[in-house]
Amino acid sequence: MTGSAAKKSSEKVGILKRHEVPIPAEGENGNYTQAWYAVAISDDVKPGQVIGSEFLGGRIAIYRTESGEPRVVSAYCPHMGARLDRGQVVGDTVQCPFHKFEFDGNGQCIRTGINTPPPPTARLFTFPVIERYGMIWAFNGEQPHWDLPNLAFPDEDLHFHIKLYAEVPADPHVICCNTPDYHHYRTVHGLEWSHPDPDPVKDFRWTDHSFQFDLDGYHWNKRPMKFTFGIYSTSLYFQQGTLGDKWYGFIAPFTVIRPNTTLTYFIIATHKGDKSPEAIAAAEVWAKEVMDLEFEFVNQDLPILDGIHFRQGTLTARDRPLVMYLDMVRRQPRGNPARDFIN
């Protein structure tokens, strides 16, 4: 091979590399997407109870005051590092099991068990908290910058059926990408819709942290469906509408417990009708039926997501909704103000 031919061959080899537009991984440089994350099922935290959980590569304590208010704080006592989820709730405070330091709703130590005034710097990180859809949520940040979405009916009119789905070995945005990639609804799940593919500009409803779009068509066994699908930031999948002639809502929170590990819950909402015992029983039956369906649906994705080397590579013109979502992911605020407290 002549020198010029070798050079041309080398140049050809040089262009054979994968195209990608990087997205910061959760935990990169210690930072995580600032979003609402589901940290506990409400029924798992009784009044006067404290439990612990992994969160954002560290650990948190989740407790409910004796009056019923949920709180989420850093798990380690600033005195000597004992775990507060091994302590107890005393009225409206959480008490360390070691030296009985007690912390109020602002995270400030207000008394100790060793006959000494509490040090002014003895405080916990307190997360913004909301309790909704039968779960306790914590925001990764000092102030939330978006709200949880509303379903078609008031929360008090709904029955919520909740299950822990799985730990998924991927960051949440990887799971979320299945939604703007609605073409996989056909190729993987066999759904059909009775209108042109949704246009990401005309048919998607975008905010700075979310999108929603509608699909009308047919689910399995030719059951008519009319659903709204959506994603909020990287931490929440949202779906509501009718299957056949029955409405339900489906919310899947995606919680980062550590880098490359997402804890996923399924929340099914069904309407309690006139709230008679018969109507509530019917809502419970429908919720369980739909939960089984959604488990089966998502289980079709799990073998694909397990071990996926996901990145924005060589995409097609029809992948524009996915491209727009990934651009939104890149714009999401990232941080970890609790880092020094939860680790």
C-alpha positions as CSV (number, residue, x, y, z in Angstrom):
1,M,0.0,0.0,0.0
2,T,1.4,3.4,-1.0
3,G,1.8,6.2,1.5
4,S,-1.2,8.1,0.2
5,A,-3.4,5.0,0.1
6,A,-2.4,4.2,3.7
7,K,-3.3,7.7,4.7
8,K,-6.7,7.5,3.1
9,S,-7.3,4.2,4.8
10,S,-6.4,5.6,8.1
11,E,-8.7,8.6,7.6
12,K,-11.6,6.2,6.9
13,V,-11.0,4.3,10.0
14,G,-10.7,7.5,11.9
15,I,-14.3,8.5,11.2
16,L,-15.8,5.2,12.3
17,K,-16.7,6.2,15.8
18,R,-20.1,6.3,17.5
19,H,-21.9,9.6,17.6
20,E,-23.3,10.6,20.9
21,V,-24.4,13.7,22.8
22,P,-23.5,13.0,26.5
23,I,-26.0,13.4,29.3
24,P,-24.6,13.8,32.9
25,A,-25.0,10.6,34.8
26,E,-26.8,10.7,38.1
27,G,-24.2,11.2,40.8
28,E,-21.6,12.7,38.5
29,N,-19.6,15.1,40.4
30,G,-21.8,14.3,43.4
31,N,-24.9,15.9,41.7
32,Y,-28.4,14.6,40.9
33,T,-31.4,15.9,39.1
34,Q,-33.4,18.3,41.3
35,A,-36.8,16.7,41.2
36,W,-39.5,15.2,43.4
37,Y,-38.7,11.6,44.4
38,A,-41.0,9.1,46.1
39,V,-39.2,7.9,49.2
40,A,-41.8,5.8,51.1
41,I,-45.3,4.4,50.9
42,S,-47.5,6.4,53.2
43,D,-48.9,3.3,55.0
44,D,-45.3,2.2,55.8
45,V,-44.8,5.2,58.1
46,K,-47.3,5.2,61.0
47,P,-47.6,8.2,63.4
48,G,-44.7,8.2,65.8
49,Q,-42.6,5.9,63.5
50,V,-39.2,6.5,61.8
51,I,-37.8,4.4,59.0
52,G,-34.6,4.7,56.9
53,S,-33.8,4.6,53.2
54,E,-31.0,5.0,50.7
55,F,-31.3,8.2,48.7
56,L,-29.0,10.0,46.3
57,G,-26.1,7.9,47.2
58,G,-26.6,8.5,50.9
59,R,-29.2,7.8,53.6
60,I,-32.3,9.6,54.9
61,A,-34.6,9.1,57.8
62,I,-38.4,9.3,57.1
63,Y,-40.6,9.9,60.1
64,R,-44.2,10.8,60.9
65,T,-44.8,13.0,64.0
66,E,-47.3,11.9,66.5
67,S,-49.7,14.3,65.0
68,G,-49.3,12.7,61.6
69,E,-47.0,15.1,59.7
70,P,-44.5,13.4,57.4
71,R,-40.9,14.6,57.5
72,V,-37.7,13.6,55.6
73,V,-34.3,14.4,57.0
74,S,-30.7,13.4,56.7
75,A,-30.2,10.1,58.5
76,Y,-27.0,10.7,60.6
77,C,-26.9,12.6,63.9
78,P,-24.4,15.5,63.6
79,H,-23.2,14.7,67.1
80,M,-21.4,11.4,66.5
81,G,-23.1,10.0,63.4
82,A,-25.6,7.5,64.8
83,R,-28.5,6.6,62.5
84,L,-31.7,8.4,63.3
85,D,-33.8,5.7,61.7
86,R,-32.7,3.5,64.7
87,G,-34.0,6.2,67.0
88,Q,-37.6,7.2,67.9
89,V,-40.1,9.9,67.4
90,V,-40.9,12.0,70.5
91,G,-43.9,14.2,69.9
92,D,-42.9,16.3,66.9
93,T,-39.2,15.6,67.1
94,V,-36.9,12.7,66.0
95,Q,-34.6,11.5,68.7
96,C,-31.1,10.0,68.2
97,P,-30.7,6.6,69.9
98,F,-27.2,7.3,71.1
99,H,-27.2,10.5,73.2
100,K,-30.9,11.4,72.8
101,F,-30.3,14.5,70.8
102,E,-33.8,15.7,69.5
103,F,-34.4,17.5,66.2
104,D,-37.4,19.7,65.3
105,G,-39.1,20.2,62.0
106,N,-36.4,22.6,60.8
107,G,-33.7,20.1,61.5
108,Q,-32.4,22.0,64.5
109,C,-31.3,20.2,67.7
110,I,-33.5,21.5,70.5
111,R,-32.4,19.3,73.4
112,T,-29.9,16.6,74.4
113,G,-30.0,13.8,76.8
114,I,-26.6,14.5,78.4
115,N,-27.3,17.7,80.4
116,T,-25.8,20.1,78.0
117,P,-27.3,22.7,75.7
118,P,-27.5,21.7,72.1
119,P,-24.7,23.0,69.9
120,P,-26.0,25.7,67.5
121,T,-24.4,23.8,64.6
122,A,-26.2,20.5,65.5
123,R,-28.7,20.3,62.7
124,L,-30.1,18.0,60.0
125,F,-30.8,18.6,56.4
126,T,-34.6,18.8,56.0
127,F,-36.0,18.0,52.5
128,P,-39.2,19.7,51.2
129,V,-41.9,17.0,51.6
130,I,-45.3,16.4,50.1
131,E,-47.6,13.4,50.7
132,R,-49.7,12.5,47.7
133,Y,-51.0,9.5,45.8
134,G,-50.4,7.3,48.9
135,M,-46.7,8.1,49.0
136,I,-44.3,10.4,50.7
137,W,-42.1,12.5,48.3
138,A,-38.9,14.5,49.0
139,F,-37.5,17.1,46.7
140,N,-33.8,17.2,46.0
141,G,-33.2,20.8,46.7
142,E,-34.0,23.5,49.2
143,Q,-37.1,24.7,47.3
144,P,-39.2,22.8,44.8
145,H,-39.4,24.3,41.3
146,W,-42.3,22.2,40.0
147,D,-45.5,20.5,41.4
148,L,-46.7,17.0,41.1
149,P,-49.3,16.6,38.3
150,N,-53.0,16.4,38.9
151,L,-55.2,13.4,37.9
152,A,-58.7,13.9,36.3
153,F,-60.4,13.6,39.7
154,P,-59.7,15.0,43.2
155,D,-57.4,12.7,45.2
156,E,-60.0,12.2,47.9
157,D,-62.3,10.5,45.2
158,L,-59.6,8.0,44.2
159,H,-58.5,4.6,45.5
160,F,-54.7,4.2,45.3
161,H,-53.1,0.8,44.8
162,I,-49.3,0.8,45.3
163,K,-46.6,-1.7,44.7
164,L,-42.8,-1.6,44.7
165,Y,-41.8,-2.7,41.2
166,A,-38.0,-3.2,41.0
167,E,-34.5,-1.8,41.4
168,V,-33.6,-1.0,37.8
169,P,-29.8,-0.8,36.9
170,A,-30.1,2.4,35.0
171,D,-30.6,6.1,35.7
172,P,-34.2,7.3,35.7
173,H,-34.0,9.3,32.4
174,V,-33.2,6.0,30.6
175,I,-36.5,4.5,31.7
176,C,-38.3,7.8,31.0
177,C,-37.0,7.7,27.4
178,N,-39.4,4.9,26.7
179,T,-42.3,7.4,26.7
180,P,-41.2,9.9,24.0
181,D,-40.0,6.9,22.1
182,Y,-43.6,5.9,21.6
183,H,-42.7,3.9,18.5
184,H,-41.6,1.1,20.8
185,Y,-45.3,0.9,21.9
186,R,-45.8,-0.8,18.5
187,T,-42.5,-2.7,18.2
188,V,-42.2,-4.1,21.7
189,H,-45.8,-3.9,23.1
190,G,-48.0,-4.3,20.1
191,L,-50.2,-1.3,20.6
192,E,-52.0,0.5,17.8
193,W,-53.4,4.0,17.4
194,S,-56.0,5.3,15.1
195,H,-54.5,8.7,14.1
196,P,-51.2,9.9,12.7
197,D,-48.1,9.7,15.0
198,P,-48.1,12.6,17.5
199,D,-46.0,15.6,16.4
200,P,-43.6,16.7,19.1
201,V,-44.2,20.3,18.4
202,K,-47.9,20.5,17.6
203,D,-49.2,17.6,19.7
204,F,-46.9,17.4,22.7
205,R,-47.6,19.8,25.6
206,W,-44.2,20.9,26.9
207,T,-43.1,22.8,30.0
208,D,-39.6,23.5,31.2
209,H,-39.8,20.2,33.1
210,S,-42.4,18.0,31.5
211,F,-44.4,16.9,28.5
212,Q,-47.7,15.1,27.8
213,F,-49.3,13.7,24.6
214,D,-52.4,11.7,23.7
215,L,-52.9,8.3,22.0
216,D,-56.2,6.9,21.0
217,G,-56.3,3.4,19.6
218,Y,-56.2,-0.2,20.7
219,H,-54.5,-2.1,23.5
220,W,-54.1,-5.8,23.7
221,N,-57.0,-7.9,22.5
222,K,-58.3,-4.9,20.5
223,R,-59.5,-3.2,23.7
224,P,-60.1,0.5,22.9
225,M,-57.8,2.9,24.7
226,K,-57.7,6.7,25.1
227,F,-54.7,7.7,27.2
228,T,-52.6,10.7,28.0
229,F,-49.0,9.9,28.6
230,G,-46.3,12.1,30.1
231,I,-43.0,12.5,31.9
232,Y,-42.1,14.9,34.7
233,S,-38.4,15.8,34.8
234,T,-36.7,12.4,35.1
235,S,-38.5,11.1,38.2
236,L,-42.2,10.5,37.3
237,Y,-44.1,8.7,34.6
238,F,-47.7,9.8,34.2
239,Q,-50.6,8.1,32.4
240,Q,-54.4,8.5,32.7
241,G,-57.4,7.7,30.5
242,T,-59.8,4.9,29.6
243,L,-59.2,1.3,28.7
244,G,-62.5,0.0,27.3
245,D,-65.0,2.1,29.2
246,K,-63.1,2.4,32.5
247,W,-60.9,5.2,33.7
248,Y,-57.6,4.7,35.6
249,G,-54.5,6.6,36.4
250,F,-51.0,5.2,36.5
251,I,-48.0,7.0,38.1
252,A,-44.6,5.4,38.3
253,P,-42.1,7.3,40.4
254,F,-38.4,6.7,39.7
255,T,-36.2,7.3,42.7
256,V,-32.4,7.5,42.5
257,I,-31.1,5.6,45.5
258,R,-27.5,5.5,44.2
259,P,-25.7,6.1,40.9
260,N,-27.1,3.8,38.1
261,T,-29.7,2.4,40.4
262,T,-33.4,3.5,40.2
263,L,-36.1,2.3,42.7
264,T,-39.4,2.1,40.8
265,Y,-42.9,2.1,42.3
266,F,-46.3,1.6,40.5
267,I,-49.3,3.6,41.7
268,I,-52.7,2.8,40.2
269,A,-55.6,5.2,40.8
270,T,-59.2,4.2,40.3
271,H,-62.4,6.2,41.0
272,K,-64.4,5.3,44.1
273,G,-67.7,6.2,42.5
274,D,-70.3,7.1,45.0
275,K,-68.0,5.8,47.8
276,S,-70.4,3.1,48.9
277,P,-68.9,-0.1,50.1
278,E,-69.8,-1.7,46.7
279,A,-68.3,1.1,44.7
280,I,-65.0,1.0,46.7
281,A,-64.8,-2.7,46.4
282,A,-65.2,-2.4,42.6
283,A,-62.5,0.3,42.5
284,E,-60.1,-2.1,44.4
285,V,-60.8,-4.9,42.0
286,W,-60.3,-2.7,38.9
287,A,-57.1,-1.3,40.4
288,K,-55.6,-4.8,40.9
289,E,-56.6,-5.8,37.4
290,V,-54.9,-2.8,36.0
291,M,-51.8,-3.2,38.2
292,D,-51.3,-6.8,36.8
293,L,-51.7,-5.4,33.3
294,E,-49.1,-2.7,33.8
295,F,-46.7,-5.2,35.5
296,E,-47.0,-7.4,32.4
297,F,-46.5,-4.4,30.1
298,V,-43.4,-3.1,31.8
299,N,-41.9,-6.5,32.2
300,Q,-41.6,-6.6,28.4
301,D,-39.2,-3.6,28.7
302,L,-37.1,-4.9,31.6
303,P,-35.0,-7.4,29.6
304,I,-34.2,-4.6,27.1
305,L,-33.3,-2.0,29.8
306,D,-31.2,-4.5,31.8
307,G,-27.6,-3.9,30.7
308,I,-28.5,-1.3,28.0
309,H,-25.7,1.0,26.9
310,F,-28.1,3.8,26.5
311,R,-26.9,7.1,24.9
312,Q,-28.2,9.5,22.3
313,G,-26.6,7.9,19.2
314,T,-27.6,7.8,15.6
315,L,-31.2,8.8,15.6
316,T,-33.8,9.0,12.9
317,A,-36.2,11.8,11.9
318,R,-39.0,10.0,13.8
319,D,-37.0,10.2,17.0
320,R,-37.5,13.9,17.3
321,P,-39.7,13.6,20.4
322,L,-36.9,11.6,22.1
323,V,-34.3,14.2,21.0
324,M,-36.5,17.0,22.5
325,Y,-36.9,15.2,25.8
326,L,-33.2,14.5,26.1
327,D,-32.5,18.2,25.5
328,M,-35.0,18.9,28.3
329,V,-33.1,16.5,30.6
330,R,-29.9,18.3,29.9
331,R,-31.5,21.6,31.0
332,Q,-32.8,20.2,34.3
333,P,-31.2,21.8,37.4
334,R,-28.7,19.5,39.1
335,G,-27.3,19.6,42.6
336,N,-27.2,17.9,46.0
337,P,-27.5,20.4,48.8
338,A,-27.9,17.5,51.3
339,R,-24.6,15.8,50.2
340,D,-22.6,16.6,53.3
341,F,-25.4,15.5,55.6
342,I,-26.6,12.2,54.1
343,N,-23.2,10.7,53.4
